[in-house]
Amino acid sequence: MNVLITGGTGLIGRALTRSLLADGHKVWLLTRDPQRATSNLPQGVTAAGWDGRTAQGWGELASEMHAIVNLAGVNMASWPWTEARKQSFWNSRVWAGQAVAEAVRLAKKKPAVLIQSSGINHYGLRGAAATESTPAADDFLARLTVAWEFSSRPVEELGVRRAVIRTAVVLSGDSAILKLMELPARLFFGGRLGSGGQALPWIHIADEVGAIRFLLDEERA
């Protein structure tokens, strides 16, 4: 299977790439710096350049792919969240989804499936269980997930199966947030934060990759 991954140099993308290669699949990554990415990627991965907002220069690859996994977006584990930074969170995700949809529209042969990343921030801080059909909350992150998911929706009208994966915080030994949480513990300041009632849904990187692999293979998803 030929798989194209946007945002493939991030935590999830790197782990997904290793998993796909281990099973004999071929992987292409879209990145702003192909030369740098190639030096840090496993052997057998092809890196293609893109600007993060259009299909120019790489769109023809869509015709060769069985699947596209859209993980692109500025890392949100960075502070402070200024208005400019929040806008970069928004633009990087929405523009990437629109670019992927445009590439699929122009493709002579359509990929079978598009996996669109999103976040559980869609539900807000409800303090109660939520399902896929639970309406979105009304805060910045929730509105971002709505726009993010909508950005690639046009591929469905082209007959491409699209699966949206709303992801929690992804933890692994390499994840930035885990390193931040580890620091106070190493300084003997570990313990609950605030009242201790704040929710922090999370998923291990192995389970995240497994979920994406399931969505790639399961035609009913």
C-alpha positions as CSV (number, residue, x, y, z in Angstrom):
1,M,0.0,0.0,0.0
2,N,1.2,3.5,-0.9
3,V,0.6,5.9,2.0
4,L,1.1,9.7,1.9
5,I,1.5,11.4,5.3
6,T,1.3,15.1,5.9
7,G,2.9,16.2,9.2
8,G,4.9,13.0,9.0
9,T,7.9,14.3,10.9
10,G,5.9,14.8,14.1
11,L,5.6,12.4,17.0
12,I,2.6,10.5,15.5
13,G,3.9,10.6,11.9
14,R,7.3,9.1,12.8
15,A,5.7,6.2,14.7
16,L,3.2,5.6,12.0
17,T,5.9,5.6,9.4
18,R,7.9,3.0,11.2
19,S,4.8,0.8,11.7
20,L,3.9,1.0,8.0
21,L,7.4,0.3,6.8
22,A,7.7,-2.7,9.1
23,D,4.7,-4.2,7.3
24,G,6.1,-3.6,3.9
25,H,4.1,-0.6,2.9
26,K,5.6,2.4,1.0
27,V,5.5,5.8,2.7
28,W,5.8,9.3,1.3
29,L,6.0,12.3,3.6
30,L,5.1,15.9,2.9
31,T,7.5,18.4,4.6
32,R,8.7,21.9,4.3
33,D,12.3,20.8,4.3
34,P,12.7,17.5,2.4
35,Q,16.5,17.4,2.6
36,R,16.5,17.8,6.4
37,A,13.6,15.3,6.8
38,T,15.3,12.7,4.6
39,S,18.4,12.7,6.8
40,N,16.3,11.9,9.9
41,L,13.9,9.4,8.3
42,P,14.1,5.6,8.1
43,Q,15.4,4.2,4.9
44,G,12.8,3.7,2.2
45,V,10.7,6.8,3.0
46,T,10.3,9.4,0.2
47,A,10.1,13.0,1.3
48,A,8.4,15.6,-0.9
49,G,8.3,19.4,-0.3
50,W,5.2,21.5,0.2
51,D,4.3,24.9,1.5
52,G,1.6,23.5,3.9
53,R,-1.2,25.3,2.2
54,T,-1.5,24.3,-1.4
55,A,-1.3,21.2,-3.6
56,Q,1.4,22.9,-5.8
57,G,4.5,20.7,-6.4
58,W,3.1,17.5,-4.8
59,G,-0.5,17.2,-5.9
60,E,0.3,14.6,-8.6
61,L,1.4,12.2,-5.8
62,A,-2.3,11.8,-4.8
63,S,-2.9,9.8,-8.0
64,E,-0.3,7.2,-6.8
65,M,-1.6,6.7,-3.3
66,H,-3.9,4.2,-1.8
67,A,-4.2,6.3,1.4
68,I,-3.5,9.8,2.7
69,V,-3.1,10.5,6.4
70,N,-3.4,14.2,7.2
71,L,-1.6,15.0,10.5
72,A,-0.3,18.4,9.6
73,G,-0.5,21.3,12.0
74,V,1.7,23.6,14.1
75,N,2.7,21.9,17.4
76,M,0.3,23.2,20.1
77,A,2.7,22.3,23.0
78,S,4.2,25.8,22.8
79,W,3.6,28.8,24.9
80,P,2.5,31.5,25.3
81,W,-0.7,31.2,23.3
82,T,-0.7,34.7,21.8
83,E,-3.3,35.6,19.2
84,A,-0.7,35.2,16.5
85,R,0.2,31.7,17.7
86,K,-3.4,30.7,17.9
87,Q,-3.9,31.9,14.3
88,S,-0.9,29.7,13.3
89,F,-2.6,26.7,15.0
90,W,-5.7,27.4,13.0
91,N,-4.2,28.2,9.6
92,S,-1.7,25.4,9.5
93,R,-4.5,22.8,10.1
94,V,-7.2,24.3,7.9
95,W,-4.9,25.1,5.0
96,A,-3.4,21.6,5.1
97,G,-6.8,20.0,4.9
98,Q,-7.9,22.2,2.1
99,A,-4.7,21.4,0.2
100,V,-5.2,17.7,0.6
101,A,-8.8,18.0,-0.6
102,E,-7.6,20.0,-3.7
103,A,-4.9,17.4,-4.5
104,V,-7.5,14.6,-4.3
105,R,-9.9,16.6,-6.5
106,L,-7.2,17.0,-9.2
107,A,-6.0,13.4,-8.9
108,K,-6.7,11.2,-12.0
109,K,-7.0,8.2,-9.7
110,K,-8.4,8.9,-6.3
111,P,-7.0,7.4,-3.1
112,A,-9.2,4.9,-1.4
113,V,-9.1,6.6,2.0
114,L,-8.2,9.8,3.8
115,I,-7.5,9.8,7.5
116,Q,-8.2,13.3,8.9
117,S,-6.7,14.1,12.3
118,S,-8.6,16.2,14.9
119,G,-8.7,16.5,18.6
120,I,-11.0,15.6,21.6
121,N,-11.0,19.4,22.3
122,H,-14.0,19.2,20.0
123,Y,-16.1,18.3,23.1
124,G,-14.7,20.9,25.5
125,L,-14.5,20.4,29.3
126,R,-17.9,18.9,29.8
127,G,-17.2,16.8,32.9
128,A,-19.3,14.0,31.3
129,A,-19.0,11.2,28.8
130,A,-19.1,12.2,25.1
131,T,-19.7,10.2,21.9
132,E,-19.0,10.8,18.3
133,S,-22.4,12.5,17.9
134,T,-21.9,14.9,20.9
135,P,-22.1,18.5,19.6
136,A,-19.0,20.6,19.6
137,A,-18.3,23.0,22.4
138,D,-18.0,26.7,21.9
139,D,-14.5,27.7,22.7
140,F,-11.3,28.3,20.6
141,L,-10.1,24.7,20.5
142,A,-13.6,23.3,19.8
143,R,-14.1,25.7,17.0
144,L,-10.7,24.8,15.6
145,T,-11.6,21.1,15.5
146,V,-14.8,21.9,13.6
147,A,-12.9,23.9,11.0
148,W,-10.1,21.4,10.9
149,E,-12.5,18.5,10.2
150,F,-14.5,20.4,7.7
151,S,-11.4,21.4,5.7
152,S,-11.0,18.0,4.0
153,R,-14.7,17.0,3.8
154,P,-15.0,17.7,0.1
155,V,-13.2,14.4,-0.7
156,E,-16.3,12.6,0.4
157,E,-18.1,14.0,-2.6
158,L,-15.4,12.5,-4.8
159,G,-16.1,9.0,-3.5
160,V,-13.2,8.9,-1.1
161,R,-13.8,7.2,2.2
162,R,-12.8,9.7,5.0
163,A,-12.3,8.8,8.6
164,V,-11.8,11.5,11.3
165,I,-9.8,10.6,14.3
166,R,-10.2,12.8,17.4
167,T,-7.1,12.3,19.3
168,A,-6.3,13.0,23.0
169,V,-2.8,13.9,24.3
170,V,-0.4,11.3,22.8
171,L,2.2,10.0,25.3
172,S,5.5,8.4,24.5
173,G,9.1,8.6,25.7
174,D,9.6,11.3,23.1
175,S,6.5,13.4,23.7
176,A,7.1,17.0,24.7
177,I,4.2,17.1,27.2
178,L,5.5,14.1,29.1
179,K,9.0,15.7,29.4
180,L,7.3,18.8,30.9
181,M,5.4,16.7,33.3
182,E,8.5,14.7,34.2
183,L,10.6,17.7,35.2
184,P,8.8,18.6,38.5
185,A,8.8,14.9,39.5
186,R,12.5,14.7,39.0
187,L,12.9,17.8,41.2
188,F,10.8,16.2,43.9
189,F,7.8,18.4,43.2
190,G,5.6,15.7,41.8
191,G,1.9,15.5,42.7
192,R,-1.5,16.6,41.6
193,L,-1.8,19.9,39.8
194,G,-4.4,22.4,40.9
195,S,-7.4,20.8,42.6
196,G,-6.6,17.4,41.0
197,G,-10.0,17.4,39.3
198,Q,-8.8,18.5,35.9
199,A,-9.2,15.9,33.2
200,L,-6.3,14.9,31.0
201,P,-7.4,12.3,28.5
202,W,-4.4,10.6,26.9
203,I,-3.5,7.8,24.6
204,H,-0.2,5.9,24.2
205,I,1.6,6.3,20.9
206,A,1.3,2.5,20.2
207,D,-2.5,2.7,20.6
208,E,-2.7,5.9,18.4
209,V,-0.8,4.2,15.6
210,G,-2.9,1.1,16.0
211,A,-6.1,3.2,15.7
212,I,-4.8,4.8,12.5
213,R,-3.8,1.5,11.1
214,F,-7.3,0.1,11.8
215,L,-8.9,3.1,10.1
216,L,-6.7,2.6,7.0
217,D,-7.7,-1.1,6.7
218,E,-11.3,-1.1,7.9
219,E,-13.5,-0.1,5.0
220,R,-16.6,0.3,7.2
221,A,-14.9,2.9,9.4
